[in-house]
């Protein structure tokens, strides 16, 4: 052996007691088997879950289920309004979360500050975004309730908003022929209309009618005759662009609350996509005389789009499945219509499933399982789309 | 510009904007203020550097560099690793602005423009001084969009005008015949040598006066290297070229003027044939004869 080892015992590498070769091979085999068992266990668990759900819910899965409205009869119950509610809420959520999230990611990644103070602020923001991603979504539900639904009670409460546009208010009288005669009034806070002879009103079909006040003896059951002393009912017609402040328990508040839930995810995945663009490309763009904005808008962002889209789709698939925030916001409501405007009541698929699952009848449990099948199918489609986009469009960037 | 030596100027109706400094190159006044260049009195100076120092934080990368880069010639910077030649190159188009701890002092003068001035429009400077990097780095876009990227930044052009300009740039870079059928294909599908020529075409498309090349061939095979060296020889008629290279034979083949750097100092500079046959400094001679690498 050439040269002597630097320590006192003067032993070379091969002069120490060896580990047993058999023991080493055995622990290697054991570890391999354990890995297989763990992997198999998770797959088996997933398979058990899917098979149980499928067996429970398969019977009710048909096209009618997707179109019907919820009903007290489980055989006729359907997921239609819940699906549309989910679509509306997720559309609002996506439309707001995407620009906000990608913009924040661009700001955090491309516009890194130089001065020490601002750099600390930058790091602080970055840390807190990572924290926000882990906040339980029910907390976001409470935030959404306070900020969006009630607006801190600064503008009146949700049921009597201080500002609204797109609504037309009427007071309605029932006439002797059973029709509702609508008298237009100024607004929500106008005093009840006084019943006067000759008052202008519209009937159920929209035709103008002059009200004639009659006493019970004079009544002939014709349209336009209203008993003296009748009390009006207040009625409101909200058009498709109806907006109120505070937002109330509607689609807009629900969408914005879900936006809060997925915003940290969108920011983080967009940041990863932007980081994946190599710096050499940025240098090339700047070297040709691009301003920083031109470089980001024309080179970095287009190169990062496949990654951003993948992250956005995965964030949306999370939003569709979120029940807790919507539960706090809207509660369990019996909705049989699709939302007509942004402030309308709504329900979402996870909530409908929860509603059915908590009913005592077994058939409702089966219907809940059917709802779960639909929800899983939607999630699977989203994730498959994300994988497809990633495979097809994510080219190597260098 | 009606300079007869620019035979490779675009034969199209559009004219790249003549900057006042570039027009000044033609005027007698510029000839008078330009100092004697390294070659002879008749070749004006494109970049004048005097007492130039550069630091990365506390570390001094360049010390009192003094050189006059001649216009429309190829100048090669040679020297061992870490001697500051790439740093120097990156200061000429202010790419070191991206490095927060980099700073410089001295005179770095480009046709009368003080490159180190704080008020300088860096975007316009980088249009006038193009850069080609060591590793070819085309954008993940089509070949057409790669070359059109630069012009689109600075000018409003119609699609037809862009097509003309892209064709002109690719011809200048000796790449047109190989890609004319597949301009919409991804640039990442090209070979290494083709990608580097694409990067050169991309740099040319914005109409620079000076081309900086930071070891453009070191990532390429010998055949592509030869092709690019041939291209450099063609380009020197229209552009001032400054090339940093590790390869001394390449410097000897390609350049008119060579500058030898060592440990941040410019040891010797002059006409290439003279540097390689009769170096005046012992360190230069040692480096050239391969006594150290």
Interface residues (C-beta under 8 A of the other chain):
Chain A: X114 X278 X280 X281 X283 X284 X285 X286 X287 X288 X289 X290 X291 X294 X298 X299 X302 X303 X395 X396 X397 X398
Chain B: X93 X95 X98 X100 X123 X124 X125 X126 X127 X130 X131 X133 X135 X137 X139 X140 X141 X149 X150 X152 X153 X154 X186 X188 X199 X202 X203 X206
